[in-house]
Amino acid sequence: MKPPYRGRIAPTPTGYLHLGHARTFWIAMERANEAGGQLIFRDEDLDPQRCKPEFSASAIEDLRWFGCDWQEGPDLHGPFGPYRQSERDTLFLEAWEQLKNRGYIYPCDKSRKDVARAARAPHAEDEAAEPIYPENWRPPLGHGRDAESPGAINWRFRVPDERRVDFDDARLGPCAFECLRDFGDFLVWRKDGVPAYELAVVVDDAAMQISEVVRGEDLLISTARQLLLYEALGLTPPGFYHAPLLCDTSGQRLAKRNRSLTLRELRAAGHRPEQLRQSEDWWSGLDD
Ligand code: GLU
């Protein structure tokens, strides 16, 4: 029997949400409703430097104003809580330990700058693509296996040498990314003591029994990385639907820094959610 549909919306509270976020979340809600399933709100407030409680609160308030509705979340509770990632560190540490014991990850003292200077550019032209971590910087297999805790150092996932990650996207169809060509060894734990996005999101999507992840198509490469983590942790991956990104009339992608389009300001300027959902901007990219 097919498991019940469970979708999620998972904003990172580093700023006010804009119309692009709202559209992705709206699509997530529609897919959950069409499947007669549940939608979960998860607050991805892990980054201690960049996340702020006021943005967690505004995300809930602004999305509710916009008309989004969810059945489980930090404001409603539910059987899979807590729904804030900052309260779920035990689960993340368990996953770190499993990956470390199985030899999938290693401690790495190179900074982002070191990597950017030394690395090859990725083949993929995706904006989420990062420089490929040089293979000759990898420590021997087993390095770090004795560590009892992550400590104040970054940890990276060693991607397999010859491997293509394939998945079937519910909107885009078959997608494929090649290890060491499209992406290299990636961070799973940060030296400031928190799990990196790729690890936290996999652990939580699995723990919350999410059956389909709806996210922007800027995260396609992340999905490929995450599929390797599901495999390494022995977890069943969900399905994926990558939504098109919302562009403004000049074709520029909306970003949080584009303040004029935050939901807050649209609301303050007197816009109504129904009207925003019928605007020309709203439909950009949706007809493919
Ligand atoms: N918190 C992530 C973001 O806002 C979630 C992305 C995802 O996995 O859907 O980019």
py3Dmol code that shows the C-alpha trace and the ligand (Angstrom):
import py3Dmol

protein = """\
ATOM      1  CA  MET A   1       0.000   0.000   0.000  1.00  0.00           C
ATOM      2  CA  LYS A   2       1.209   3.513  -0.835  1.00  0.00           C
ATOM      3  CA  PRO A   3       2.096   5.534   2.299  1.00  0.00           C
ATOM      4  CA  PRO A   4      -0.141   8.559   2.941  1.00  0.00           C
ATOM      5  CA  TYR A   5       1.005  11.797   1.318  1.00  0.00           C
ATOM      6  CA  ARG A   6       3.009  13.998   3.661  1.00  0.00           C
ATOM      7  CA  GLY A   7       4.484  17.191   2.288  1.00  0.00           C
ATOM      8  CA  ARG A   8       6.342  19.974   4.008  1.00  0.00           C
ATOM      9  CA  ILE A   9       7.238  23.611   3.820  1.00  0.00           C
ATOM     10  CA  ALA A  10      10.561  24.393   5.406  1.00  0.00           C
ATOM     11  CA  PRO A  11      11.607  28.041   5.426  1.00  0.00           C
ATOM     12  CA  THR A  12      14.938  29.209   6.808  1.00  0.00           C
ATOM     13  CA  PRO A  13      14.340  32.249   9.034  1.00  0.00           C
ATOM     14  CA  THR A  14      17.140  34.475   7.779  1.00  0.00           C
ATOM     15  CA  GLY A  15      14.861  37.193   6.434  1.00  0.00           C
ATOM     16  CA  TYR A  16      11.282  37.982   5.466  1.00  0.00           C
ATOM     17  CA  LEU A  17       9.680  35.659   2.952  1.00  0.00           C
ATOM     18  CA  HIS A  18       9.048  36.918  -0.557  1.00  0.00           C
ATOM     19  CA  LEU A  19       6.575  36.003  -3.240  1.00  0.00           C
ATOM     20  CA  GLY A  20       8.916  33.342  -4.652  1.00  0.00           C
ATOM     21  CA  HIS A  21       8.850  31.424  -1.368  1.00  0.00           C
ATOM     22  CA  ALA A  22       5.096  31.861  -1.152  1.00  0.00           C
ATOM     23  CA  ARG A  23       4.623  30.347  -4.586  1.00  0.00           C
ATOM     24  CA  THR A  24       6.762  27.280  -3.854  1.00  0.00           C
ATOM     25  CA  PHE A  25       4.904  26.777  -0.573  1.00  0.00           C
ATOM     26  CA  TRP A  26       1.574  27.286  -2.304  1.00  0.00           C
ATOM     27  CA  ILE A  27       2.456  24.563  -4.806  1.00  0.00           C
ATOM     28  CA  ALA A  28       3.462  22.313  -1.903  1.00  0.00           C
ATOM     29  CA  MET A  29       0.112  22.950  -0.251  1.00  0.00           C
ATOM     30  CA  GLU A  30      -1.847  22.304  -3.442  1.00  0.00           C
ATOM     31  CA  ARG A  31      -0.039  19.016  -4.023  1.00  0.00           C
ATOM     32  CA  ALA A  32      -0.750  17.911  -0.456  1.00  0.00           C
ATOM     33  CA  ASN A  33      -4.421  18.895  -0.799  1.00  0.00           C
ATOM     34  CA  GLU A  34      -4.835  17.187  -4.170  1.00  0.00           C
ATOM     35  CA  ALA A  35      -3.393  13.999  -2.688  1.00  0.00           C
ATOM     36  CA  GLY A  36      -5.671  14.271   0.357  1.00  0.00           C
ATOM     37  CA  GLY A  37      -2.540  14.393   2.523  1.00  0.00           C
ATOM     38  CA  GLN A  38      -0.925  16.417   5.268  1.00  0.00           C
ATOM     39  CA  LEU A  39       1.349  19.433   5.106  1.00  0.00           C
ATOM     40  CA  ILE A  40       4.013  20.010   7.740  1.00  0.00           C
ATOM     41  CA  PHE A  41       5.647  23.341   8.583  1.00  0.00           C
ATOM     42  CA  ARG A  42       9.253  22.937   9.696  1.00  0.00           C
ATOM     43  CA  ASP A  43      11.311  25.884  10.881  1.00  0.00           C
ATOM     44  CA  GLU A  44      14.895  25.418   9.599  1.00  0.00           C
ATOM     45  CA  ASP A  45      16.458  27.690  12.194  1.00  0.00           C
ATOM     46  CA  LEU A  46      19.825  25.963  12.531  1.00  0.00           C
ATOM     47  CA  ASP A  47      22.296  28.646  11.561  1.00  0.00           C
ATOM     48  CA  PRO A  48      22.991  30.490  14.838  1.00  0.00           C
ATOM     49  CA  GLN A  49      24.518  33.499  13.081  1.00  0.00           C
ATOM     50  CA  ARG A  50      21.883  34.085  10.425  1.00  0.00           C
ATOM     51  CA  CYS A  51      18.566  32.838  11.805  1.00  0.00           C
ATOM     52  CA  LYS A  52      16.451  35.130  13.989  1.00  0.00           C
ATOM     53  CA  PRO A  53      13.353  34.273  16.064  1.00  0.00           C
ATOM     54  CA  GLU A  54      11.578  37.330  14.611  1.00  0.00           C
ATOM     55  CA  PHE A  55      11.891  35.826  11.124  1.00  0.00           C
ATOM     56  CA  SER A  56      10.537  32.475  12.364  1.00  0.00           C
ATOM     57  CA  ALA A  57       7.501  34.306  13.735  1.00  0.00           C
ATOM     58  CA  SER A  58       7.031  36.424  10.612  1.00  0.00           C
ATOM     59  CA  ALA A  59       7.233  33.361   8.330  1.00  0.00           C
ATOM     60  CA  ILE A  60       4.242  31.827  10.094  1.00  0.00           C
ATOM     61  CA  GLU A  61       2.299  35.069  10.220  1.00  0.00           C
ATOM     62  CA  ASP A  62       2.997  36.023   6.592  1.00  0.00           C
ATOM     63  CA  LEU A  63       2.207  32.591   5.173  1.00  0.00           C
ATOM     64  CA  ARG A  64      -1.026  32.393   7.145  1.00  0.00           C
ATOM     65  CA  TRP A  65      -1.976  35.817   5.777  1.00  0.00           C
ATOM     66  CA  PHE A  66      -1.165  34.556   2.302  1.00  0.00           C
ATOM     67  CA  GLY A  67      -3.593  31.666   2.751  1.00  0.00           C
ATOM     68  CA  CYS A  68      -1.216  28.779   3.404  1.00  0.00           C
ATOM     69  CA  ASP A  69      -2.436  26.176   5.777  1.00  0.00           C
ATOM     70  CA  TRP A  70      -0.628  23.271   7.425  1.00  0.00           C
ATOM     71  CA  GLN A  71      -1.629  20.522   9.810  1.00  0.00           C
ATOM     72  CA  GLU A  72       1.558  20.158  11.878  1.00  0.00           C
ATOM     73  CA  GLY A  73       4.117  22.774  12.837  1.00  0.00           C
ATOM     74  CA  PRO A  74       5.694  24.770  15.663  1.00  0.00           C
ATOM     75  CA  ASP A  75       2.437  26.704  16.118  1.00  0.00           C
ATOM     76  CA  LEU A  76       0.221  23.590  16.121  1.00  0.00           C
ATOM     77  CA  HIS A  77       2.427  20.760  17.393  1.00  0.00           C
ATOM     78  CA  GLY A  78       1.802  17.202  16.199  1.00  0.00           C
ATOM     79  CA  PRO A  79       3.196  13.680  16.517  1.00  0.00           C
ATOM     80  CA  PHE A  80       6.494  14.344  14.703  1.00  0.00           C
ATOM     81  CA  GLY A  81       7.715  17.364  16.675  1.00  0.00           C
ATOM     82  CA  PRO A  82       9.557  19.362  17.678  1.00  0.00           C
ATOM     83  CA  TYR A  83       9.111  21.285  14.426  1.00  0.00           C
ATOM     84  CA  ARG A  84      12.075  23.610  14.904  1.00  0.00           C
ATOM     85  CA  GLN A  85      15.370  22.181  13.786  1.00  0.00           C
ATOM     86  CA  SER A  86      17.254  23.930  16.599  1.00  0.00           C
ATOM     87  CA  GLU A  87      15.404  21.585  18.993  1.00  0.00           C
ATOM     88  CA  ARG A  88      16.297  18.383  17.142  1.00  0.00           C
ATOM     89  CA  ASP A  89      20.048  18.128  17.693  1.00  0.00           C
ATOM     90  CA  THR A  90      19.975  14.602  19.161  1.00  0.00           C
ATOM     91  CA  LEU A  91      18.675  13.195  15.871  1.00  0.00           C
ATOM     92  CA  PHE A  92      21.305  15.038  13.842  1.00  0.00           C
ATOM     93  CA  LEU A  93      24.108  13.834  16.106  1.00  0.00           C
ATOM     94  CA  GLU A  94      22.936  10.240  15.754  1.00  0.00           C
ATOM     95  CA  ALA A  95      23.099  10.578  11.981  1.00  0.00           C
ATOM     96  CA  TRP A  96      26.577  12.156  12.191  1.00  0.00           C
ATOM     97  CA  GLU A  97      27.716   9.207  14.281  1.00  0.00           C
ATOM     98  CA  GLN A  98      26.302   6.623  11.904  1.00  0.00           C
ATOM     99  CA  LEU A  99      27.947   8.260   8.901  1.00  0.00           C
ATOM    100  CA  LYS A 100      31.238   8.530  10.742  1.00  0.00           C
ATOM    101  CA  ASN A 101      31.185   4.904  11.944  1.00  0.00           C
ATOM    102  CA  ARG A 102      30.417   3.716   8.425  1.00  0.00           C
ATOM    103  CA  GLY A 103      33.334   5.729   7.007  1.00  0.00           C
ATOM    104  CA  TYR A 104      31.245   8.049   4.811  1.00  0.00           C
ATOM    105  CA  ILE A 105      32.475  11.342   6.272  1.00  0.00           C
ATOM    106  CA  TYR A 106      35.747  12.899   7.335  1.00  0.00           C
ATOM    107  CA  PRO A 107      36.864  15.980   9.288  1.00  0.00           C
ATOM    108  CA  CYS A 108      38.179  18.754   7.076  1.00  0.00           C
ATOM    109  CA  ASP A 109      40.083  21.867   8.119  1.00  0.00           C
ATOM    110  CA  LYS A 110      39.893  23.667   4.773  1.00  0.00           C
ATOM    111  CA  SER A 111      37.896  26.857   4.671  1.00  0.00           C
ATOM    112  CA  ARG A 112      35.353  27.750   2.020  1.00  0.00           C
ATOM    113  CA  LYS A 113      37.940  30.214   0.681  1.00  0.00           C
ATOM    114  CA  ASP A 114      40.635  27.497   0.421  1.00  0.00           C
ATOM    115  CA  VAL A 115      38.235  25.359  -1.566  1.00  0.00           C
ATOM    116  CA  ALA A 116      37.139  28.188  -3.838  1.00  0.00           C
ATOM    117  CA  ARG A 117      40.782  29.023  -4.637  1.00  0.00           C
ATOM    118  CA  ALA A 118      41.922  25.481  -5.335  1.00  0.00           C
ATOM    119  CA  ALA A 119      38.883  23.844  -6.787  1.00  0.00           C
ATOM    120  CA  ARG A 120      37.661  23.049 -10.239  1.00  0.00           C
ATOM    121  CA  ALA A 121      34.462  24.738 -11.265  1.00  0.00           C
ATOM    122  CA  PRO A 122      31.557  22.319 -11.379  1.00  0.00           C
ATOM    123  CA  HIS A 123      30.346  21.162 -14.755  1.00  0.00           C
ATOM    124  CA  ALA A 124      26.708  21.928 -14.049  1.00  0.00           C
ATOM    125  CA  GLU A 125      25.631  25.499 -14.653  1.00  0.00           C
ATOM    126  CA  ASP A 126      23.328  25.401 -11.705  1.00  0.00           C
ATOM    127  CA  GLU A 127      23.637  28.279  -9.291  1.00  0.00           C
ATOM    128  CA  ALA A 128      23.599  25.898  -6.333  1.00  0.00           C
ATOM    129  CA  ALA A 129      26.671  24.265  -7.842  1.00  0.00           C
ATOM    130  CA  GLU A 130      29.730  24.754  -5.677  1.00  0.00           C
ATOM    131  CA  PRO A 131      33.413  24.426  -6.551  1.00  0.00           C
ATOM    132  CA  ILE A 132      34.421  20.753  -6.566  1.00  0.00           C
ATOM    133  CA  TYR A 133      36.438  19.877  -3.465  1.00  0.00           C
ATOM    134  CA  PRO A 134      39.902  18.717  -4.667  1.00  0.00           C
ATOM    135  CA  GLU A 135      40.142  14.929  -4.459  1.00  0.00           C
ATOM    136  CA  ASN A 136      43.807  15.072  -3.476  1.00  0.00           C
ATOM    137  CA  TRP A 137      42.825  16.877  -0.262  1.00  0.00           C
ATOM    138  CA  ARG A 138      40.828  13.917   0.939  1.00  0.00           C
ATOM    139  CA  PRO A 139      42.316  12.133   3.951  1.00  0.00           C
ATOM    140  CA  PRO A 140      42.840   8.354   3.840  1.00  0.00           C
ATOM    141  CA  LEU A 141      39.719   6.243   4.343  1.00  0.00           C
ATOM    142  CA  GLY A 142      38.832   5.815   8.006  1.00  0.00           C
ATOM    143  CA  HIS A 143      40.289   9.178   9.048  1.00  0.00           C
ATOM    144  CA  GLY A 144      38.162  10.626  11.853  1.00  0.00           C
ATOM    145  CA  ARG A 145      36.488   7.349  12.713  1.00  0.00           C
ATOM    146  CA  ASP A 146      37.705   7.554  16.327  1.00  0.00           C
ATOM    147  CA  ALA A 147      36.158  10.976  16.978  1.00  0.00           C
ATOM    148  CA  GLU A 148      33.620  10.908  19.799  1.00  0.00           C
ATOM    149  CA  SER A 149      31.950  14.157  18.826  1.00  0.00           C
ATOM    150  CA  PRO A 150      32.117  16.395  15.754  1.00  0.00           C
ATOM    151  CA  GLY A 151      34.243  19.018  17.588  1.00  0.00           C
ATOM    152  CA  ALA A 152      35.059  22.438  16.195  1.00  0.00           C
ATOM    153  CA  ILE A 153      35.802  21.269  12.675  1.00  0.00           C
ATOM    154  CA  ASN A 154      33.858  20.827   9.444  1.00  0.00           C
ATOM    155  CA  TRP A 155      32.906  17.336   8.281  1.00  0.00           C
ATOM    156  CA  ARG A 156      32.446  16.383   4.653  1.00  0.00           C
ATOM    157  CA  PHE A 157      30.730  13.537   2.885  1.00  0.00           C
ATOM    158  CA  ARG A 158      33.061  11.597   0.575  1.00  0.00           C
ATOM    159  CA  VAL A 159      31.133  11.221  -2.658  1.00  0.00           C
ATOM    160  CA  PRO A 160      31.672   7.984  -4.601  1.00  0.00           C
ATOM    161  CA  ASP A 161      34.286   8.226  -7.372  1.00  0.00           C
ATOM    162  CA  GLU A 162      32.234   6.999 -10.268  1.00  0.00           C
ATOM    163  CA  ARG A 163      28.617   7.473  -9.718  1.00  0.00           C
ATOM    164  CA  ARG A 164      25.664   9.049 -11.425  1.00  0.00           C
ATOM    165  CA  VAL A 165      22.747   9.963  -9.202  1.00  0.00           C
ATOM    166  CA  ASP A 166      19.464   9.504 -11.047  1.00  0.00           C
ATOM    167  CA  PHE A 167      15.999  10.469  -9.920  1.00  0.00           C
ATOM    168  CA  ASP A 168      12.627  11.030 -11.427  1.00  0.00           C
ATOM    169  CA  ASP A 169      11.283  14.473 -10.692  1.00  0.00           C
ATOM    170  CA  ALA A 170       7.496  14.802 -10.618  1.00  0.00           C
ATOM    171  CA  ARG A 171       7.646  17.922 -12.811  1.00  0.00           C
ATOM    172  CA  LEU A 172      10.916  17.701 -14.726  1.00  0.00           C
ATOM    173  CA  GLY A 173      11.050  13.957 -15.356  1.00  0.00           C
ATOM    174  CA  PRO A 174      14.378  12.083 -15.292  1.00  0.00           C
ATOM    175  CA  CYS A 175      17.303  14.032 -13.772  1.00  0.00           C
ATOM    176  CA  ALA A 176      20.919  12.900 -13.459  1.00  0.00           C
ATOM    177  CA  PHE A 177      23.996  14.357 -11.786  1.00  0.00           C
ATOM    178  CA  GLU A 178      27.500  12.950 -11.789  1.00  0.00           C
ATOM    179  CA  CYS A 179      29.634  12.802  -8.674  1.00  0.00           C
ATOM    180  CA  LEU A 180      32.952  14.688  -8.932  1.00  0.00           C
ATOM    181  CA  ARG A 181      31.751  16.390 -12.077  1.00  0.00           C
ATOM    182  CA  ASP A 182      28.587  18.189 -11.003  1.00  0.00           C
ATOM    183  CA  PHE A 183      29.352  18.187  -7.288  1.00  0.00           C
ATOM    184  CA  GLY A 184      32.125  17.053  -4.967  1.00  0.00           C
ATOM    185  CA  ASP A 185      32.566  16.245  -1.276  1.00  0.00           C
ATOM    186  CA  PHE A 186      30.031  18.361   0.578  1.00  0.00           C
ATOM    187  CA  LEU A 187      29.573  19.596   4.133  1.00  0.00           C
ATOM    188  CA  VAL A 188      27.476  17.597   6.558  1.00  0.00           C
ATOM    189  CA  TRP A 189      28.579  19.220   9.801  1.00  0.00           C
ATOM    190  CA  ARG A 190      29.847  22.724  10.480  1.00  0.00           C
ATOM    191  CA  LYS A 191      32.650  23.704  12.765  1.00  0.00           C
ATOM    192  CA  ASP A 192      30.313  26.044  14.671  1.00  0.00           C
ATOM    193  CA  GLY A 193      28.533  22.961  16.028  1.00  0.00           C
ATOM    194  CA  VAL A 194      25.479  22.599  13.805  1.00  0.00           C
ATOM    195  CA  PRO A 195      24.647  20.122  11.060  1.00  0.00           C
ATOM    196  CA  ALA A 196      24.863  21.444   7.519  1.00  0.00           C
ATOM    197  CA  TYR A 197      21.636  21.877   5.560  1.00  0.00           C
ATOM    198  CA  GLU A 198      22.049  18.685   3.482  1.00  0.00           C
ATOM    199  CA  LEU A 199      22.246  16.453   6.539  1.00  0.00           C
ATOM    200  CA  ALA A 200      19.588  18.181   8.641  1.00  0.00           C
ATOM    201  CA  VAL A 201      17.026  18.171   5.860  1.00  0.00           C
ATOM    202  CA  VAL A 202      17.497  14.469   5.093  1.00  0.00           C
ATOM    203  CA  VAL A 203      17.303  13.435   8.737  1.00  0.00           C
ATOM    204  CA  ASP A 204      14.157  15.496   9.281  1.00  0.00           C
ATOM    205  CA  ASP A 205      12.369  14.604   6.057  1.00  0.00           C
ATOM    206  CA  ALA A 206      12.916  10.936   6.917  1.00  0.00           C
ATOM    207  CA  ALA A 207      11.982  11.311  10.608  1.00  0.00           C
ATOM    208  CA  MET A 208       8.815  13.245   9.734  1.00  0.00           C
ATOM    209  CA  GLN A 209       7.892  10.622   7.129  1.00  0.00           C
ATOM    210  CA  ILE A 210       7.717  13.136   4.309  1.00  0.00           C
ATOM    211  CA  SER A 211       6.585  11.364   1.144  1.00  0.00           C
ATOM    212  CA  GLU A 212       7.227  14.204  -1.317  1.00  0.00           C
ATOM    213  CA  VAL A 213       9.569  17.182  -1.114  1.00  0.00           C
ATOM    214  CA  VAL A 214       8.462  20.251  -3.070  1.00  0.00           C
ATOM    215  CA  ARG A 215      11.287  22.772  -3.449  1.00  0.00           C
ATOM    216  CA  GLY A 216      12.682  25.284  -5.920  1.00  0.00           C
ATOM    217  CA  GLU A 217      14.620  23.989  -8.884  1.00  0.00           C
ATOM    218  CA  ASP A 218      17.703  25.870  -7.636  1.00  0.00           C
ATOM    219  CA  LEU A 219      18.074  22.881  -5.281  1.00  0.00           C
ATOM    220  CA  LEU A 220      18.344  20.102  -7.895  1.00  0.00           C
ATOM    221  CA  ILE A 221      22.000  19.440  -7.096  1.00  0.00           C
ATOM    222  CA  SER A 222      21.209  19.400  -3.402  1.00  0.00           C
ATOM    223  CA  THR A 223      18.632  16.720  -4.089  1.00  0.00           C
ATOM    224  CA  ALA A 224      21.351  14.612  -5.734  1.00  0.00           C
ATOM    225  CA  ARG A 225      23.631  15.081  -2.711  1.00  0.00           C
ATOM    226  CA  GLN A 226      20.788  14.221  -0.374  1.00  0.00           C
ATOM    227  CA  LEU A 227      20.026  10.997  -2.221  1.00  0.00           C
ATOM    228  CA  LEU A 228      23.564   9.847  -1.384  1.00  0.00           C
ATOM    229  CA  LEU A 229      22.872  10.619   2.267  1.00  0.00           C
ATOM    230  CA  TYR A 230      19.618   8.633   2.253  1.00  0.00           C
ATOM    231  CA  GLU A 231      21.560   5.712   0.873  1.00  0.00           C
ATOM    232  CA  ALA A 232      24.422   6.040   3.376  1.00  0.00           C
ATOM    233  CA  LEU A 233      21.970   6.247   6.292  1.00  0.00           C
ATOM    234  CA  GLY A 234      19.874   3.339   5.010  1.00  0.00           C
ATOM    235  CA  LEU A 235      16.775   5.539   4.663  1.00  0.00           C
ATOM    236  CA  THR A 236      14.090   5.466   1.983  1.00  0.00           C
ATOM    237  CA  PRO A 237      14.037   8.749   0.031  1.00  0.00           C
ATOM    238  CA  PRO A 238      10.818  10.662  -0.651  1.00  0.00           C
ATOM    239  CA  GLY A 239       9.643  11.711  -4.116  1.00  0.00           C
ATOM    240  CA  PHE A 240      10.670  15.140  -5.426  1.00  0.00           C
ATOM    241  CA  TYR A 241       8.918  17.961  -7.236  1.00  0.00           C
ATOM    242  CA  HIS A 242      11.152  20.882  -8.196  1.00  0.00           C
ATOM    243  CA  ALA A 243       9.130  24.028  -8.759  1.00  0.00           C
ATOM    244  CA  PRO A 244      10.150  26.698 -11.266  1.00  0.00           C
ATOM    245  CA  LEU A 245      11.655  29.830  -9.745  1.00  0.00           C
ATOM    246  CA  LEU A 246       9.677  33.002  -9.765  1.00  0.00           C
ATOM    247  CA  CYS A 247      11.192  35.802 -11.835  1.00  0.00           C
ATOM    248  CA  ASP A 248      10.306  39.476 -11.920  1.00  0.00           C
ATOM    249  CA  THR A 249       9.329  41.215 -15.136  1.00  0.00           C
ATOM    250  CA  SER A 250      12.993  41.792 -16.072  1.00  0.00           C
ATOM    251  CA  GLY A 251      13.628  38.042 -15.825  1.00  0.00           C
ATOM    252  CA  GLN A 252      15.589  38.342 -12.549  1.00  0.00           C
ATOM    253  CA  ARG A 253      15.045  35.699  -9.922  1.00  0.00           C
ATOM    254  CA  LEU A 254      13.414  36.993  -6.765  1.00  0.00           C
ATOM    255  CA  ALA A 255      15.672  36.981  -3.764  1.00  0.00           C
ATOM    256  CA  LYS A 256      15.212  37.837  -0.132  1.00  0.00           C
ATOM    257  CA  ARG A 257      17.239  40.992  -0.609  1.00  0.00           C
ATOM    258  CA  ASN A 258      14.680  42.278  -3.095  1.00  0.00           C
ATOM    259  CA  ARG A 259      12.764  43.931  -0.284  1.00  0.00           C
ATOM    260  CA  SER A 260       9.954  45.365  -2.308  1.00  0.00           C
ATOM    261  CA  LEU A 261       8.497  41.913  -2.838  1.00  0.00           C
ATOM    262  CA  THR A 262       8.465  40.587   0.713  1.00  0.00           C
ATOM    263  CA  LEU A 263       5.026  39.406   1.742  1.00  0.00           C
ATOM    264  CA  ARG A 264       5.169  41.951   4.567  1.00  0.00           C
ATOM    265  CA  GLU A 265       5.579  44.868   2.242  1.00  0.00           C
ATOM    266  CA  LEU A 266       3.075  43.614  -0.280  1.00  0.00           C
ATOM    267  CA  ARG A 267       0.580  43.337   2.535  1.00  0.00           C
ATOM    268  CA  ALA A 268       1.464  46.782   3.922  1.00  0.00           C
ATOM    269  CA  ALA A 269       1.022  48.225   0.435  1.00  0.00           C
ATOM    270  CA  GLY A 270      -2.547  46.936   0.424  1.00  0.00           C
ATOM    271  CA  HIS A 271      -2.189  43.932  -1.887  1.00  0.00           C
ATOM    272  CA  ARG A 272      -4.544  41.023  -1.396  1.00  0.00           C
ATOM    273  CA  PRO A 273      -3.279  37.421  -1.559  1.00  0.00           C
ATOM    274  CA  GLU A 274      -5.931  36.404  -4.142  1.00  0.00           C
ATOM    275  CA  GLN A 275      -4.857  39.250  -6.383  1.00  0.00           C
ATOM    276  CA  LEU A 276      -1.161  38.338  -6.023  1.00  0.00           C
ATOM    277  CA  ARG A 277      -1.974  34.778  -7.010  1.00  0.00           C
ATOM    278  CA  GLN A 278      -3.526  35.998 -10.215  1.00  0.00           C
ATOM    279  CA  SER A 279      -0.759  38.412 -11.187  1.00  0.00           C
ATOM    280  CA  GLU A 280       1.424  37.952 -14.245  1.00  0.00           C
ATOM    281  CA  ASP A 281       4.508  37.421 -12.034  1.00  0.00           C
ATOM    282  CA  TRP A 282       2.779  34.585 -10.239  1.00  0.00           C
ATOM    283  CA  TRP A 283       2.400  32.602 -13.442  1.00  0.00           C
ATOM    284  CA  SER A 284       6.011  33.005 -14.636  1.00  0.00           C
ATOM    285  CA  GLY A 285       7.461  29.600 -15.456  1.00  0.00           C
ATOM    286  CA  LEU A 286       4.324  27.729 -14.447  1.00  0.00           C
ATOM    287  CA  ASP A 287       3.075  26.761 -17.882  1.00  0.00           C
ATOM    288  CA  ASP A 288       5.914  24.340 -18.711  1.00  0.00           C
TER     289      ASP A 288
END
"""
ligand_1 = """\
10
LIG
N 15.224 25.599 4.434
C 15.551 25.348 3.082
C 15.431 26.637 2.285
O 14.701 27.525 2.699
C 14.644 24.281 2.567
C 14.948 23.847 1.225
C 14.342 22.482 0.972
O 14.952 21.500 1.322
O 13.231 22.460 0.464
O 16.081 26.802 1.281
"""
view = py3Dmol.view(width=600, height=400)
view.addModel(protein, "pdb")
view.setStyle({"model": 0}, {"cartoon": {"style": "trace"}})
view.addModel(ligand_1, "xyz")
view.setStyle({"model": 1}, {"stick": {}})
view.zoomTo()
view.show()
